[in-house]
Amino acid sequence: MVFSSVVFLMFFLPTLLVIYFIFPQKYVGLHNLILLGFSILFYAWGGLRYLWLLLLSVAINYTCGLFVGEGHSRLIRKIALIVAVVANLSLLGWFKYAGFFAQTLQSVGVPLSVPQIVLPIGISFFTFQGMSYVIDVSRSDAKVQKNPLSVALYVILFPQLVAGPIVRYTTVEKEICNRRTSFSDFSEGVSRFLVGLGKKMLLANTMAEVADAVFALPTDTLSVSLAWIGAIAYTFQIYFDFSAYSDMAIGLGRIFGFHFLENFNYPYIAKTVTEFWRRWHISLSSWFRDYVYIPLGGSKEGKRKHIRNIIVVWLLTGFWHGAAWTFVAWGIWFCLLLLGEKFLWGRFLQKLPAWVGHGYTLFAVVISWVFFRSASIGNAFSYLGAMFGIGSSHMLWCEDSVYELLQYGVFFLLCAVGSLPLVSIWRSFCTKWEQKGGVSLLFRIWVPKFFVLGVMVLSYMKLATGSFNPFIYFQF
């Protein structure tokens, strides 16, 4: 089940809202049971085959969490932590990477059969989330949760279950047991959800039509312009697809009284790749920072170990996204750029005009998404060759390029505008003109509301046409 489906919007969510809000806010335990039950149903709808794996993950992290907290000997705490990490990574490793490693070994002559394993929905997200709970308790950053249903709700809560953001237990620890839902939170949650729905239905899915069409063509038939159109379309698709899901998850959480942290902060306005990764998939980059990079020593143990730590983190980040060499190459690409900014050209870049930094960052990011989108390393380099006209077969322009721009040019423009911090721009505009008496407070409030209403209407119209494109990060 996905947030942009008819089943979710017309049946699942309305039914949950009615049942949840029938009971007064003082019945937090009952509200938690309702959310837990619906979250299990949400996962089972598309992943019933592996529901047992999700529940096993909860059981492992709950049990280990009981023994890593204060009150046990140092040895017991250490053993429990090791068991939790090994068990979680073993499950993730088998279901996500066993086939990849077997196929890789088979390709170099090792006589192995490749296991046919279906990737469980959301395993990368709920595994990291469960591990973070145990690690935080072991560090005394969070208290041991003795109620198994509370741990289950934290891991299984449906808004962030299958595609993030990766929510830390410390973020929702108090709200699991003691939260209140205000009209303001409910209203903001609904608005945020609808904005996310609009991003997905109107922008991401439209850009997917372009990207899918271009990337499906043989690379030797692509003109330079068409290759760039496809790469830019995918650049917009993945941003509006994933940030849409995060918006919808954050909005749903707010409706039920949970305040998840932001996962995106307008990454395409970044002036460096380093800044881009402070703005993109914040929950993942901060997870690797806090649970891998800093424990390895961060930047405090000399230049060589600092470089080693960055390499380790980015190899893992690439591999986290998928069991394929294209994702490893994607991680290496960003690793090289980040090392370059850290030790080579970063200071020089800061002295250049801002537009140079923006152009450099966007160029680097568009290139990265070619690796991310391609089916193989060879295909990625062939596509990049088409983008830069390497080879005599690539024309600069073609009729398909004209068609795509005429057909989708307005949506490219909307995506470019939508990548800007429009909320901040609008608020600054209103503040400026309120001081001059040109804009009333009513104008500041109601224009965004009508905008959200319009987005909702257009999104439901798009939904009614039967157009569907699954969220990209469901495969991770």
N, C-alpha and C positions, 0 to 999 in steps of 0.2 A: 504494500500500500504506500502510495506517495502523496505528499501534501497537495499536489496539483491534479489529483484524480477526482472523478465524480463521486466515487465511493467515499473518499475521505471528506470532501467538502459538503456533500449532501446528506450523508448518513452518519459516518463515524463521529465527526466533530460535533454536529448538532446534538446527537444523542448523548455524547459525553458531557457537553455543556449543561444540558437539562438535568441529567442525573447528578452531576457534581454540585451545581448551584441550588439544587432543591434543599440541601442540608446546610444549616448555619455554619459560619466560619469556625465556630468553636470546636467542631468535630473534625479536627485535623487528621486524626487517625483514620476515620472513615473516608475522608477525602483522599488520603494516601492509598487506601485499599482500592478505591475507585480508579485512581490514576494508574496504579500498578496493574489492575485487571485489564484496563483498556490498553495499557502499554504492551502487555503480553499478547493481547488480541491483535494489536497493530503489527507486532513482529511476526506472529504466527500466520497472519494473512498472506505474507509473501515468503516466509521462511520457516514454516512449520516443521520441515524436515530437520532443521538444526536448532529448534527451540531448546532441545536438551543441552546443546552446547552453551547457549546463552545462560541457562540456569546453572550449569556446571561452573561457568566462569564466576557467576555471583557467589556460588557456594565456596569456591576456592578462595576468593578474595575476602569473603565474610569470615571464614574460619581462620585464615592466616592473619587477618586483621585483629582477631581476638588475642593472638599470641605475640604480636609485634609491639604492642603498647606497653606503657609503664606498668609495673607490677609483676613482670616476669624477668627472669635472669637474662643477662646480656646474651648468653649462648642461645637460649630459647628464642629470643627476639631475632637474632641473626639467622637461625635456622628457618624460622617461619618466613622471614623476608626472602631468603634464598628460594624456599619452596614456592612462594607466590610468584616470584619473577620467573623461575624456571618453568613452572606449570603454565603460566600465561603465555610465555614465549614459545613453549613447546606446542601448545594448541594452535597459536598463530602460525608457527613455522610449518606444522604439518598441513593445515588446511590451506594455507596461502602459498607456501613455497616448496612443498615436497615435490610436486609435479615439475616445477621449474628446474630444481636441482637435478632431478632424475633425468629430465630431458637434456640438460646441459651435459651431464656425465655420459649419457648415451651417445650424444653427438661427437664425443671425443673417443668413442670406442669401448666404453665400459658397458658390459652386458647387463643392463638394468631395464626392467619394465617400468613404464611411466604410469603412475597411479592416476586414475580418472577421478578427480576430486572437484566437486562443485563448491565454489567459494561461498561460505556463509555470509549473508548480508550483514554489513556493519562490523565484521569481526575486528578490523583494525581499530575502530573507534571504541567499541566497548572493552576491548582488551587493554588499551592504553588507559582508559578511564578507570577500570578496576585496579590496575597496577598503581596508578597515582594515589588511590585511596590508601592502599597498604603502605606505600612508601611514605606518604604524608603522616600516617599514624606512627610509623617507625621513627620518624624524625621529630615526633611530638608537635608537628604543625597542625594536627587534627586529633580529636579525641576518638577513642575506640567506640564504634557504634555497636552496641550489644543487641539491638533489634534487627534480626535478619531481613525483615520486610523493609526497613529503612535503607539498608544497603542495596537491596534489590531495586527499590524505587530509584535510588541514585543511579544505578547502572542502566536500568531498563527504561527509565522515563522516556516516553516515545518522542518528544520533540527533537532530542539530540541523539537518539539511539543509533540510527543507521548511517548518518552522514555528518555527525558533529553539530556544533563545535564540541571539542573535547572539554567537558566541564570538570573542573577540579572539585573535589569533595568539600574543600574549604570554602568554596564559593557559595554552596547551597546547604552547608552543614546545618545552619540555624533554621533555614527556611523549610527543610524537610520536616522538622518537628514543631516549628512555630512560625507560621506565616499568615498573613492577612492579604486579601485581595481587595483593592480599592477600585472605585469606578475609574479613577485616573489611570491606574495600571491596566485595567481591562481595556479601556479605550485606546491607550497607547499600544497595547499588545495587538489588538485587532488591526490598527493602522499599520503597524510594522509587518504583520502577517500579510496584509493585502498588498503592501509595497513589494514584498518578496514574491508574492504570487504574480504580480505584474512583471517583475524582472524576468521571472521564469517563462511565463506564457507569451509575453509580447516581445521580449528582447532575446533571451537565451535561445528559445526554440526557433526564432526566426534566423538568428545567426547560425544555428545548427544546420538549417537547410542549405545555407551557402557552404559552410565548412564541409559537411558531408558530401555534397556534390563535387566539390573541388578535390578533396582528398581521395575520392573514389576513382578519379581519373588516373590513367598511367602517367607517371611523372615526365616521361619523355614527350608527352603531348601538351604539356602546360606551357603557356607563355609566361614571361616574367611577371607581367601585371596580374594574371590570373592566380599565379602561385602566391603572390603577396596578398591578394584579395582573400584567398582561402585561409592563409595564416592569420591575417588580421581578424577575419570572421571568427576563427577559433579562439583567438585571444579575447575577443568580446564574449564569445559563448561561455567559456569556462569561468570567466569572472562573474557574469550575470547569473550563470547557473548555480555556482557554489555560494556566492554571496546571497543569492535569493534563498537558498535552503537555510543559510545561517540566519537571515532576516526572519524567515518563517518560524524557525526554531526558537529564536529569541522572543519573537512576538507571542508564540504559543506559551512559552515559559512564563512570560509576563502576565498573560491571561490568568494563569493558575497560581500566581504569586511568587514565581521564581525569577530571579534577576541574573541571567547569564551574562558573562562578559562579551564584549564585542569580538568578532572574529575577523572582520575586515575594516580597514580604515582608508578607503579610497587609494588602493595601492598604485593605480596607474598615474597618479600625480607625483610619484616619488622621483627624486633627482639623482638617486644612486640605487644600485641593486641592494645594498645594505639597508637602505630606508625602505625599499620595496618589501623586504622580508620582515620589517617591523610592522608592515601594514597588511600583508597577505597571510591568510590562514594563521592568525595570531596564536590560536590555541595550540596548534601543532608545533610551531617554531618555539613557543615558550615551553612546551613539554620537553622537547629535546634539549633546550637550554638548561632547564632545571633538573632534569633526570639523567642527562648524558654529559653534556658539555661541562657544566660546573663540577659534577663529581669526578670527571677526568682531570680536572685542574684548571679548566678555563684558560685564561690568559696569564695566570699567575706563576707558571713554572718554567718560564723561558720561552724563547721564540720557537724552537724546534717542537716542543710539546704543544705549544699553542697552535701551530700549523697542523700537527697530528690530530689534535682535538677537532679542529674545523673539518678536516678531511673525514674523520670518523662520523661526525654528525651528518655531513652531507651525503655520504654514502648510505647511511641508514635512512636519511630523509627520502632519498630517491627510491631506495628499496622498499620503504614503507608504502609508497604509492602503488607499487605493483611488482609482481614477479616477472619482470622482463628487463632485458638489457637496455631498452629505451629509457626506462625510468632511472636506471643507474647512470646512463649518459646524461640525462637531465640533471641529476644531482651533481655529477662531476662538473657540468657546465656552470652551475651556480657556485659550486665550490671554488672553481678557478677565478670567477669574477669577484667573489667575496675576498679571496686571498689577495687578488690584485688590488682591490680597493683598500685593503688593510695595510699592505706592505709596499705597494708600488705607486699606483696612480691616484690613490684616494685624495691626497692633499692637493695635487694638481687639479683634480676635478672640482674641488670645492672653490677654486679661484676663478673658474670659468663662469660665464653667464648661466643663469638658471635654465634657460631653454636648451643649452647644450647638455646639461645633466638629464633633463627630461627626455631629450631625444636619444641619448646614449642608453638610458634605462629602458625605454620602450623598445628600442631596437634589440637589446639583449633579451628582454622578456619574450618578444615575438619569436625570436630564434629558439628560445627554450621550449615554447609550446609546440614547435614542430617535432622535437624529440618526443614530447609528451603524447602527441596525437598519432604519431606514426606507428605502423605495425611492426617495424623492425629498424635496426640501426641503418641497414643499407637503404631502406626506403626513406628514412629521415635525411640522409646525406643526398640522396637523389632529389628529394623535394627541395632541399636547400640549394642544390645545384640549379634547379629551375628558377628559384627566387633570384639568383645572382647571374642568370644567363650563362652558366657554365655548360658549354657544349653547343654545337652548331644548330641543334634542333629547336632551341628555345627562342621564339620570337619575342619582341618587346611587348606586343599588343595583339589581341585577337578579338573576334566577335563575342566570344563567351564573356570576356571581361566587360565589354560594353553592356551586355545583357544583365550581368550580375549587378553592375552599378546602377543601371536604370531601374531594375526591379527592386533592389534592396538599398539603394543609396540613402534614402531617408532613414532607414533603420541603422545604417552605419553612423549617420549623424546623431541620431538619438542615443546610440550607445556611447559615442564620444562625449556627449553632453551629460549622460547619466553616470559617467565615470568621475565626474567632478563632484565636489562636496556641496551639492545644491542646497541642502538644509542650512548650512552655515552661510552660504551666499545669500539665501533668502532672508535669514534673520538679520544679517548685516544691512541688507537693503532696507528692511522694515525699520530697524533701529535708526538708520540715517534719516529716513524720511519722516519718521514719527517726530523726531526732534525739530523738523522743519514744518510739521503740521500737515504733511502730505499724505500720510498713511495712518489709519486708525488701528487700534488694537484689534478691533473686530476683523479688519482686513487681514492682519497678520495671522489670525486664528482660522478664519473660514476659508481662505484660499487653499491652504494645504488640505483641509477636510474635503473640499470639492475635488481637489486633485486626486486624493485617495479614492473617493467615490467613483470618479471617472476611470481610474485604473481598474477598480473592481469590476465595473460594467464591461470594459473592454476585455478583461481577463476571462470573465464568464462567457462572453461572446466567443472568444477564441476557444475556450474549453468546449463549448457547444458544437463547434465544427468537428470535434473528434481529434484535433491535433494533439499529439502526445510525443514527448521526448523524455526519457528517464534522466534523472539527475546523474551527472557524470561521476560524482564521488560515491555513488552507490556501489561501484565496482571495487572500492577500496575497503 
